[in-house]
Amino acid sequence: MCAHRPPVAFSIAGTDPSGGAGIHADLKTFTARGAVGTAVITALLAQNTHGVSRIYPVDEDFVAEQLRSVLDDMPVDATKSGMLGSSTLVKLVAQHRQDFPLGFYTVDPVMVAKSGHRLLALDAVQTLRSELLPVTDLMTPNLPEAALLLGDDVPQARTLRQARQQARELVARGAGAVLLKGGHGASQEVVDVLATSDGRTDEFTHPRVSTANTHGTGCTLSAAIVANVATRKCAAGRQHTDPEMLHGAVADALDYLSRALVSAANWRVSLDPTGACGPVDHTVDVASAQS
C-alpha cells in the first residue's frame, strides 16, 4: 500500500501558538511517531499555558480549499479532526468524509478548553452527534465530552461500569469505535475504555502522573493513534484497519502519552508558572533514542 512513500497522517484542527495543543501538537506527534504530517487549519487561537484569550475562525470556503489542496494531491492513510468550532464546519468535514479518501478517521470532539473557553458552538453539538459520529472510525471523548455527546442531561460517568456503558452507547449510535478517556476521573490510576463495533470492550490502565503539564493531552493522544494506524497500515500493506490493529495503535499511543507526561512533569515553560498548564514532551522518544 505504501511502497516508495512514508505513511501520511492528516489533521483538521485549530492552532495553538504556545505549541502544546491543536495543529502544533498534532504535527509534532505525527513526526515523533514516524508519519508525514499534513494539516488544515480551522481556527486561529490566541492561546498560551494560561488559556485561550481569542479565537479567529477561518472561513468555511478557505477550510474547504485547504482540504481539497491536500486530498487532491496526497494519499492520506489516517485523519483526525480536532477543533471544528461551528456547525457549518462539522457539516463540511462530515461531507468530505463521505466524498474523499480520508483513510482511518478519528474524531477528537474538542468542546471546551481547560481554561473553560468554549471551542465548539452549542448548536454544533447536535450536528456532531447526528452527522459526524456515524461516519467516524474512532471517537476519543473525555468523560465530560462523552456525557454531552449522549445528551444534554446525561451525567458524567463516575465509575468504570458507567464509562463502559457510555462508550458502548456511543458505538451503538454509529461510531466505529470509541476510546473513552479517563483522565477526568478521580482515581490514582487512569483507566481508558476502548469499545469497538464487534462488541469488544478493553481497558488500559496507567498510573496518574502528578503534574500541571497536561495541556494538549487529548490532541496528542488522538494524533498518536492516527500516526500509529497510518504506520501500521503501511507496514502491513493494507487499506483497512481491523480491531487488532486498532487495539495495538491505541495501546502504543497511550504508552507514548504516559512517557511524554512523565518526561515533562517538572517543566517550567511559563514566565508566570502560577496556574500555568504546560505541554507534554512530544519528543520524549526522539530524545531517548539520541541519548
N, C-alpha and C positions, 0 to 999 in steps of 0.2 A: 504493500500500500504506500509506503513512504520511501521507496527506492530513490536514491540520489537527492534526497532533501531531508531536513530535520523535521520533527513534529512542530506543528503550528498551533498555538493557543491564542484565543481571541477574547478580549474583554470589552464590555459595553458598560461604561460607568462614569462617575464624576471624578474630578481632580481632588488632590489634597496637596497643597504646596508645601506642607510640612513633611511629606513623604511617607507617612505611616499607613495611610489607607487609600481607598479608591484606585484609580488608574496607576498611580505611582507604586503602590504596594503590589498591585497585580503584575505589573511588568517586571519588578524586581523578583517576585516569586516565580514567574514563568522562567526567567533566566536561571535562577538558582536551581530549578527543578528540571532543567535541560530542554526547555521548549523555546522556540522563537516566539516572542511576544508581539501581538498586534492589538490595536485598541481603537475604540470610538469614544469620544468624549460627549457626555450628555449634559454636563453642567460644570461651570467653573465655580469653585468654592474658595472663599477666604477662610482659611482654617489653620489652626495650629494645635499644639498639645493641650490647649485650654478650651478648645471648642470651635464651633462654626460661628462666624460673625456675619457672613453674607453669602448668598447663593445667586449666581447669574445663570439662568437656564439657557441652554443652547437651542436655537430654533429647530423645530421639527424637520424642516427641509434640509438643513445642514447636517443634522444627525443622519437622515436618510442618505444623503450624498456620501458621508463618511462610510456608512455601512456598505454601500454599493462599491465604493473605491477599493475596499478590502475584499469583499466577497466576489466581485467580478474578476479579481486578479489572483487571489491566493487560495490554496487548498487548506481550509480550516479543519483541523481534526477535533477540536473541542472548544466550546464557547462558554463564557459566563456573563451574566448581566448582574450589575450591582445597582447603584443608584439610578433610577429612571425618573423619579420626581413627579411626573404628571400622568394622568390617564391617557393622554394623547401619545406619549412616548411608550407607555406599556402596550397600547394597541399597535403601535408601529413595530415594536420588536416582536410582538406575537405574530404579526403578518409576515415579517421577514423570516421568522422561524418556519413558517409554512412554505415560503417561496424560495428560500435559499438554503444551501447545504451548510448549516452551522456545526455539523458534527454532533458530538455529545454535548447537550445543552444543560447547563446548571444555572439555576436562579438563586441568587443571594438576595432575599427580599428586604433590601435596605429601607427601613422605615423611619427610624429615629436615631440621631447621633447620640453618643454617650453624654454629650452636654445637654441633651434634651431637645435640640433643634430638629424639627420635623423635616425629613428628607423625602417623604412620599405624601402627596396631597391626599386628603381624606377621601375624595371621590375616586382616587386611583386604587384604593384598597379593593373595592368590589371588582374593578376591572382586572386587577391582578388575580383575584380569586377565579373569575369566570373565564378569562382569556389566556392568561399566561400559565397558570397552574396546570391546565390539562395538556400543555404542549412541552412541558419540561421533562427532561430525563432525570434530573435531581434537583430538589429544592433544599436549601440549607438554612432554615429559620432558627433563631434562638427561641427560648421559651416564651417571651412576650410576643414575638412575631407569630409564632405558631398559633397562639391563642387568638390573636387578632385575625389571622387568616381563616380561622374556623368560624368566627362570628364576633360581632361587636360585644356580646355579653358573655363570651366564653372565658372562664378564669384561666390564669396561667397554671400549667402543671406544677404541682408541688411534690409529687412522688414519682419514682421511676415507673410505676404502673401507669400513672396518668400520662407520663411522657410517651410511653409505648403506645397507649391508646390514641393520643393526638397525632403521633407520627403515622400510625396505620390509617387514621381517618383522612389525613391529607393525601395519602396514597389512594384511598378509596375514591377521593374526589378528582383523581385524574393524574397526579404526579407519578412518573415512572418509579421514583424512589424519593425518600425524604431522610435527610440527616438532621435530626432534632438536636441542637447543640445544648449542652447542659451547663455552660459557663455561668448562667444567671442563677443557678441553684445555690444552696447554702451549705452543702456538704463539703468535707475536706477533700473529697475526690470528685473530679468532673466526669460525669457519665454522659456520653453522646450516644444517641439511639439511631440506628440505621434501619429503616423499614423499606422493603422492596416489593414490587408488584407481584412477585412469585410467592408472597406470603411469608417471607423470611424476615425475622427481626433480630438484629445483633446489637450488642452494647460494647462500647470501647471506653475503658476506664484509664484515667491519668491522674496523678497527684495534682492538686490545685497549687499553682505557683504563686507564692506570696510576692506580688509586685504591683506597682501602679502602672507599669508599662504594658498596657493591653490595647492600646489604640490600633485599630485596624485588624484585630484578630479574625473577625469574620471574613473580611476581604481576603486576607492572607490564606485562610483555610480553604475557601472556595477556589481561589486561584491555584493553590497547590493541588487540589483534587483535579481540576481541569488540566493542568500540566501533566499530572501523573497519568490521567486517562489518555491524553494525546500521545505520550511517550510509549505507553503500553500498546496502544492500537498500532503504532508504527512498528514496534518491535515484533508484534505478532502478525503484521501484515493483514490486519482486519479492519473493516469499516464500522463494525458494530461492537458494542460493549456488553458483555454478559455479566451476570451477578457476581461471579468470582473476580472478574477484572475490576469491577466497581468496588467490591469489598477491599481488595488489595490497595487500590488507589486511595480510598478513604483512610484506611489504616495507616498507610505511609504518610499521608498528608497530616493526620492528627499527630503522628510522631514528630514530624518536621516542625509543626507549630509548637509542640511542647518543648523541643530543643531551642527554638527561636525565643520562646518566653524565658526560659532559664538563662540563656546567654545574655539577654538584655535586662534581666531582673533588677540589676543595680545601676543601670544607666541613669545619667542626669543630663538630658539633652536640652532642657529648657532653662532660659536665663532666670525664670521665676518658677522654681520647682514646686512651690506650694500649689497643690491642686492639679498639677500637670499630669497628663496621661500620655506617656511617651510610646514610641513604636517598639515592635519586636525586632529581633535581629534576623532580617531576611537572608543575610549572607552567612548564617551560622555554619552551614555545611561547607561553603566555599572556604571560609577562614580555617576550618578544621582540616580540610584537605591540604592547605598550604603550609600548615604548621608542622 
